Amino acid sequence: MLIWVTVAGYTFHDVPSASNIDGHLILWVPAAAASLLLMSMASRPRTAAPSKATVSASDSRWNVGRRYWILCAALPVFLLCLTELSLGMQDGPLEGMGRKRFGPDAYWRRVERLFGEWNAVGKTGSADAPIVRTTELPVASVTFDENRGVTVTLPSGEAVDTHRWYISNPNVWIRWHGRLENHPDAGEALVQFRDDGLLIAWPANAHGAGFVYFEREE
């Protein structure tokens, strides 16, 4: 039950799609295997319990011995050795793979920085090109919430809240109209931090078309 609650929660927060199905399978396959194993064990005939206890509750054989305490004391040392061995296998995190969990580029720091409202103030042709500040932009602001929701406010004042954000190692992406099925304007856009601002690829799925630059709402 606990396994499937975890699977259901992850599926609810990040709707399966072609781009993230691998991450969902990592949870679905072990959950299905564990459920099948549990059901196969339940169908086996049970062994009848002996009518009389062979060892009394006060017998000394129930007491833990020296070996038990030695193993308990050695376990933390063993785990620390495994940790050091894992860290010693490489000089640092693999570039472009996995989520960095420590340091200034840790994924949770990026997510924490993402929350809130960002105002569109300019555009650029590439992530490293100079920012051209202008008011002639296709969007007025974008808001990221803790439930993976994204609300985009258009220059007309209309707010569209059918979008979602997600992490695909190691970057943050927006799934346009991710809350709707088979939307004609569905797509995905890369989100990047630049100095104190935010770059969002625009329009979605138009690789190399450029970015809209956002600054934090004060």
C-alpha positions, 0 to 999 in steps of 0.5 A, a space after each residue: 500500500 505504501 509503495 503504491 501511494 508513493 507511485 500515485 503521488 509522483 504520478 499526480 505531481 508529474 503527469 507521465 509523458 514521452 519525455 519523463 516515462 523513464 522516471 515513472 518506470 523506475 517506480 512502476 516496475 519495482 512496485 509491480 514486482 513487489 506486489 506480485 511477490 507479495 501475492 505469490 507468498 499469500 497463496 502458499 499453504 501455511 505451516 501449522 504452528 506447534 501446539 506446544 512451545 519448545 522454548 520458554 519465554 524465560 530461556 536464556 537463548 532469547 537474550 542477545 549476545 556479544 555478537 549482536 552488540 558487535 554488529 550494531 556497533 560495526 554497522 555505522 562504521 560499515 556505512 561510513 566506509 561505503 560512503 567514502 568508497 562511493 565518493 572516492 570512485 570519482 572526482 565529482 558529480 558526472 557532468 550532465 547526468 543526475 541531480 546535484 544534491 549538494 553545493 550551490 548548483 544543487 537541484 533543490 536550491 534551483 527549485 527553491 529559487 524558482 518559486 514566485 512571480 517573475 516579470 518579463 523585461 526583455 529578450 535575447 537570441 541565446 542564453 549568453 547573448 546580451 539582454 535587449 530590454 523591451 516592452 514588446 513581449 508575448 508575455 507579461 509575467 510567469 509565476 511558479 508555485 510549489 505544486 509544479 504549477 505555472 501561471 502565465 499572464 499575457 500582456 492583455 492581463 489574461 492569466 493561463 494556469 494550465 502549465 506545469 514545471 518539472 525537472 529533467 536532470 539537471 534542468 528545469 523545464 516548463 510543459 506548456 498546457 501540461 494540465 490538459 490532454 492533447 492541447 494543440 499548443 502543447 510543448 516544452 521550454 527550457 528554463 535557465 537562471 542568468 545572474 538574478 534573472 530567469 531565461 525561458 525559451 520562447 516559443 515552446 519547441 522552437 529550438 534556437 528561436 531565443 529566450 524571454 528574460 524575466 526578473 523577480 517581482 519585488 
